[in-house]
Amino acid sequence: MALRHRFSNRANGHIVNIYTVDPLFDSRWDELVARHPRASVFHQRAWLQALVRTYGFKTTVLTTSPPEQPLDNGVVVCRISSWMTGTRLVSLPFADHCEPLLNGSTDFGLFTEWFYRECERNDLQYVELRPILAAQVAQSGLKSRSSYWIHQLDLEPSLQQLFRGLHKNCFQRKIRRAEREGLTYEVGRSQQLVDEFYRLLLMTRKRHHMIPQPRLWFRNLVECMGGKVDIRLARKNGAPVAAILTLGHSSCPVFKYGCSNAKLHNLGGMPFLLWRFIEECKASGAEKIDFGRSDLDQETLIVFKDRLGTRKELLTYYRYTHATGRRELAPWKSRLLRKLFCSLPDMLMPVAGRILYKHAG
């Protein structure tokens, strides 16, 4: 059921209604996502369901469309309530980006007014938006908070051209090495694949001194998204070497997670998997691949994605911060805690992820 919050738009003097919609139960949201050119996999009901099931977030869509009409626009947010990092609205947690789905005539300022009032009414710490096309958001009065690189691979060139665009030493030769080593390739979403992927993920997160996502997150992704999610795994003599988790969405699939056994890096498992992913996306008719974001200071990751032939653009997150809200805490970013994660026994890493990771959204 849609609820209404009314306020006066002083820019043109008429009354505008903002309605709140539950995207998990209102089919009009699915229809808007299906037809809107700026919609991504992160807008899909299945992604939102996985967030709610795993972390208990409450999802809401803001729209100017009345309950009896199709949605003409929508801005989806999640409410995060955390004893560690405060209560806030984010669009969307654990998504690299999430575009406000507007039409050409929608004034984004209508929604920012709602955000301001919601922060004041509920003493929220902040509202954060993560748009790729930031012009309307930037002009609405929200302040830039943090910036990243977002990497995309254009699939218009031929497969041969795409292969030639790969770095010779870091990709081309390693792909050929993987083929000579006889690495096998498996794609699917079985429980066994989820478990093997997660074991590699724990290795990788520990290696990088990072808290892991909870195992339940990946199980829920598979259960909620079904055929929209795939795990690709490379093996050597049956032993997992590397794995990636990808998300499907119309013309732009997403590379979301990658992990590997560092002791077997010389076999070229990750380049092998990424190239198979590129081949399959090209064959399916996809126009580009979203290879996700990188922090501006993650030089190694940035170079790695550059050597795939991707093009990078600046991605900026915007916030409205309530003046009386609590100061944001991000304890897992401290060097001391990152070292602690690295030193945890393997059996405690999943426990830490289950308890702490939701606070990072």
Secondary structure, 3 states (H helix, E strand, C coil): CCEEEEEEECCCCEEEEEEEECCCCCHHHHHHHHHCCCCCHHHCHHHHHHHHHHHCCEEEEEECCCCCCCCCCEEEEEEEEECCCEEEEEECCCCCCECCECCCCCCCHHHHHHHHHHHHHHCCCEEEEECCCCHHHHCCCCEEEEEEEEEEEECCCCHHHHHHCCCHHHHHHHHHHHHHCCCEEEEECCHHHHHHHHHHHHHHHHHCCCCCCCHHHHHHHHHHHHHHEEEEEEEECCEEEEEEEEECCCCCCEEEEEEECHHHHHHCHHHHHHHHHHHHHHHHCCCEEEEEEEECCCHHHHHHHHCCCCEEEEEEEEEEECCCCCCCCCHHHCHHHHHHHHHCCHHHHHHHHHHHHHHHC
